[in-house]
């Protein structure tokens, strides 16, 4: 039996440069940075004091709609808003699609962790500064925490909220494979539709690690930029002066739909989801394999799945984190896959403007890839000032570029060695 075709019929986003898709896309084409000083907590004593925070967001909206959503973490706020935009955009809510044929597959990271409360409880329970009096900790925790506030720390809660709010009664799953999470969720969601287990999937990712533990952890790994005096120029993928990625937050959601059902209801079709490749390096926690083996294989698998040759890709949306090793390995991997054609393919990183949204990064980058096909404009890699001999491809430096784009490859490579490559095509009926 021929596998079912999958198309994208709706999109939503909450990012450091816009609280919807239209604002985000405009910011990307303008080359606008969403990076600034951290305001969520006092980061003055940290090596890194900058991040890509969501700005001007209404955190009262969802609790006012439903009192059961009063303890939402930032990640769930962003996910519900992006999903609401995507569902409205797709028209799925008004279509007569059985609820048990609608599912959710998400890459949801943390964002509900109340660091201040936990730190306060621990500090008040210290036994002479060397240990914690467990009885005091227990009593204070039972008094000041609630079951719901504890549960809200779990990433799967975001998926539960999405399923309930949008009455998705089909398959519901969450995967948290670090920076590859939302791309993997999209690939798996597409497979569910292809094999006939659902007709519509709400998919994407959300994350907010801009808290003391998140920033401290990445600082300990020496993964973050410390260009604190110039936040807007801190994220500089493929530039010789790059010194690490910039942590950011937000969410992106796309609606995947089986083609014939989408056509039958007259849905607007943005693009066709065509290829999915997933591999693991099985190497180190933080470093990609030095030969790029996993990344190379993921890209090749996605091209095979999409039935696209190496000279059929018109644009690559790079993982492009702005770390020395990642950018070099990704460049090398692309050259291994595409041979001499690699030098003719534009490849840009929108993390230069958004920072790294971790579990939400891949889906927002896929949204940008889809809009590149629709609009014929490639967003730039900003802050590209000094070429690196080890990174010698066309990174669309500093300015958006108008060009015809039919097929796009989007890369996502996560800590732990997860490699995901997705291919989207211009829809041609």
N, C-alpha and C positions, 0 to 999 in steps of 0.2 A: 504494500500500500504506500502511495506517495505521502510523504510527510506534509503536514499542513503548513502553509506560509503564515508568517507573523509580521504585523505592521505596527507602527507607532501612531497612535491616534490622539494622544494627549501628553502635555508636559507641564511641570511645575517646578519652581526653584525658589529657595531662600539662600542668598549668598552674601558675602561681605561687600558686594558692589550693587546689590539689588534684591528686593524682597519678592520679586516675581521674575518670570522668564524674560519679559520684555526689557525690564530695567537692567537685568544682568547682561543680556545680549548687547544692549546699547553700550554698557560700560566696557565690555570686552572689545568691541570695535573701536571705541575711543581710546583704548589702551590705559584705562583708569585703574589705579591700584586701590585695593580695599584694605591695605595693611596700615596699622597705626599702633599707638601705645596701648598696652593692655589696661582696660578699665574695669573688667569684671572682678579683679582682685588686685591687691597691692603687690605688684611684681618688681618693685624697686630693688630688691636684694637678689634677684635672679640674674644669671648671665644673659638670658633672653627676656626682654621686656616688651616685645612687640608680638602682635598676632592679627589675624583677620577676623574681627568680631562682626556679628550681625548688628546692624544699626537701625534705629527707628522701628523696631518690631513691637507689635501690640501683644504683650503677654497676657492680657486680660481676655482676649477674644474667645478662646476655647473654653476656659473655665466659666465664662458668662453664658456660653451656649449650653454647657452640660456640667453640673456641679460635681460629677464624678471625675472630672478632669482638673480638679483644683490643685493637685500636687504634681502636675506634669513637669518633667525635666526639660531643659532647654532643647534636647534632641527631639523629644516628642512634640513640643510646640512647633518646631521647624518642620517636622515630618507631616504633621496634620495640615499645616498651611500649604506646603508644597503639594501634598496629595489632593487637597481641596481644589487648588488651581488646576492640577492635571485632570481631575475627574470632570470639572466643569468644562475644561477645554475639549475633552473627548466626547462629551455628551452621553457617556455611559450611564450616568445616573438616571437619565430620562428615557433610556432605551429599555425595552422589555427583555432584559437578559436575566435568566434565572440566577438567583443569588448564589446557588451552589455551583455555578459555572464561573464565578468571579473569585480569584484568589489573591493572596499577598505573598510576595517573596522579597525580603528586604535585607539590606546590609546595615543593620542598626547598631551603632556603637553607643558608648555611655554618654551621659549628659544630665543624669538625674542625681548625681552624687552631691550630697550636702556637706561639703568639706568643712565649712565653718562649724556646723553643729557637732559633727564627729570629733573634730579637733578640740572643741570646747569640752565635750564630755570626757575625752581622754585626759586633757590637761587638768581637769578638776578631780580626776581619779588617780593622779600620780601618787606613788608611795615614795616620798623622798627623792623624786626625780629619776630613780633608776628602774622602776617597774610600775605597773598599773595594779591598783587594788581592784581585783575583779568584782568583788561585791559592790563597791561603789560604782564601778563601770556598769554593772548589770542594773542596779537600781536606777541610776540616772538615765540609762538607755530605755528602760521600760517606762519611765515617766515621761521622757521627752520625745521619744520616737514613736511612730505608729506603724502598724503592719503595712499600710499602703505606702508610706514614705520609704520604707525599706525595700519593698517590691519595686518601686519606681526607679531604683538604681539599676535594675536588670534590663539589658538591652531588649529582651523579648517583650517587655511591656509596650514598647513603641508599636510592635507588630500587633499586639492585642488591641491597642487603641485604634489602629487603622482598620482592622477587621470589623470592630464593633461600630465605629462611626460610619463607615461606608458599607456596612452589611455585606462584607465579603465572606461567604459561607463555604467557599471551596478550600483548596489546600492553602495553608498559611505556614510560612517558614521564615527563619532568620538565619543568616550566616554572617559571621564576623571574622573575615579573613583580612584584617588590618586594612591597608590602603587599597586592596583589591576587592573589598567586600561588596560594594554596590554593583560593580561590573560583574562579579560572579553571580550576584543575585539576579541581575538582568538576564545573563546567559541561561541560568537554571530556570527562570520564569519562562523564557522562550521555549525551552525544551518541554516544559509542562504543556504548553499550548500545542506545540508541534505533535506531541504524541496523543493529544486528544483529551487530556485530563482537565482542561479548563479552556474557556473561550476568551477570557479577559484576565490579565494579571496587573495588579498595582505593584510596581517594583521600583527600586532605587535604593537610597540610603540616607542616613542622617548621623551626625556626630557633633559633639561639643566637648573637646578635651582641654579647653582653655580654663583650667583650674590648677591649683598648686601642684597636685600630684602629676598631672599630665605634662605640664611644662618642666617640672623637675626631672621626670623620667626621661624625656627627650634630651634635656640638657646633659644628663648623666651619660647618654649615648653619644654625646657631641654631635647630634644630628641637626640642631637648630641654628639658624643664622643668629649672630650676635651684633648685627648692624643696627644697634638700637638708636643711633643718632640720625638714621635716614630710613625710616620704615618703608616708605614707598618704593625704595630702590633695593630692598633687602632680598627679595626673591628674584633671582637672576639665572634661570635655567640656561645651561650650556655656555654661559659666560665664564671667561677665565677667572674672574674675581668672585665666583660663587663661594659661599661659606656655610651652606646648610639651608634647609627648607624653613618656611614660616608656617607655624601651626594656625589653622583657621577652623571655622565651624560652619554649619548650615545643613541644608538638605536639598535633594533633588528627587523628583518622581517622574517616571514615564508610565503611560498606559500602553501595554502590549495587547494586541487583539488579533484573533484569527482573521485572516484576510477576507474570506467569504462573508463572515458575519459582519465585518466592518463595512464591506461594500453594500451588503443587503440593507443596512440601516442608513446608508448615505453618509458615513463618517468621513471627516476630513482626515486624510492620510498624509502624515509628514514624511515618512520614509519606510523602507522595508528593513526589518532586522534580518540579517543574512548569515552572519558567521560568528561562531563562538569557539574559542580555544582556551583550555585551562591546563596548567601544568604546575609542578612544584620543583624548586631547585633541590630540596633536601640537602641543603648546604649549611648556612649559618642563619642566626636569628636576624641580624641587621644587614648583612652584606649580600648582594646578589652574587650568583656564581660568576667567577672571573671570566669565564668563556661565554657567559650569557646563554647557556644551554636551555634553561627553562623558558626564557623570554623568546628565544628563537623558535622553539617548538610550539609555544602558544600561538605566535603569529602565523606560523605555517599551518597549524590546525584550523585557525579561524579562516584563513584564505581557502583552504580545502573545503571547509564547511559552506563557505559562501560561493564556491565555484568561481572565484576571482583569481586571475593570474597575477604575478608580481608586478606586471606593467599595467594592471587594471586599477591599482590604487592611486587616487588623485591627491590624497591628503592624509597625513598621519597626525592624529591628536596625541601628542606624546605624554607619557607619564611625567617626565621632565620635572623632577622635584627640586632641583637647584642644589643637590649635594654633589660633591666631586665624583664619587664613585658611580652613583646611579646614572648621571647624565652621560658619562663615558661608556658604561656598559650598555645603556639603551642605544646610543649611537652605534656602537660596535655591532649590536644584535640586529639592528635595522639593516646595516650594510651586509651582514651575513645572509639575511633573508632576501633582500631586494637587489643584491649585487650592484652593478653599475647604475641601475635605475634608482637606487637610493639617493643619488645626488640630484636627481630630477624631481623628487617628491617633496613638496613643501611639508614641513613638520614643525608644529609650534606647541608651546606649553602655556595653557591659560593659568597654571599655578603661578606664573609670574605676576598675575594680577589678583588672583583669588587667594593665594597661599594654598596650603595643603589641607583639604577638608577631610582627610583620612577616610573613613568609611563612606563618606558622601562624595568623595572626589570623582570617582569613575562615572557616576551617573550624570553629574553636572558637565563633565567633559564629553559625555555622549550626547547630551542635549546640545552642546556647542557644535558637535560634529554634525548633528542632524540639521541645525540651522545653517551651517556652512553649505550643506547640500541645497537647502531651500533658497538661500539668499545669494549664493555664489560669492561669498566673502569669507576669507580665512582670517580668524583673529590672530593677533601677533604674539610673539614672545617679547615682552617689554624688558627693559633694563639690560638689553644685549648690547654691550659696549666694547668689550675686548674679546676678540675671537680666541678660542682655545684650539690649538693644533690637534688635540685629541678628539675634539667635537667639531667636525668639518662639514656638516650637512646644511641644508637650507632651513633655518629655523624661523623664517618669516620675521626678521628682526624689527621690533619697535612700531611698525605700522601695519594695519590690516591690509589685505591684498584681495582684489577682485579677480576671480578666476572661475572657470567652469569646473564644478566638482560633482562627480557621479558616485564614486565609491570611497568610503572613509574607513580607515583602521584606527581604532582607539585602544591605547595600551594602558594597563593598570598593573603595577608590580608592588606586592605588599611585603612588609616585614615578615620574616619567616620563610620567604621564598615563594609566595603564591604569585603566579603569573596568569593574567587574564588578557586576552585580546578579543575585541569585538569588531565586527564589520557591519556597517549600515550602508544601504544602497538607495539611490534615488528610485522612488516607486514609479514603475512603468506599466502598471496594469497587468 
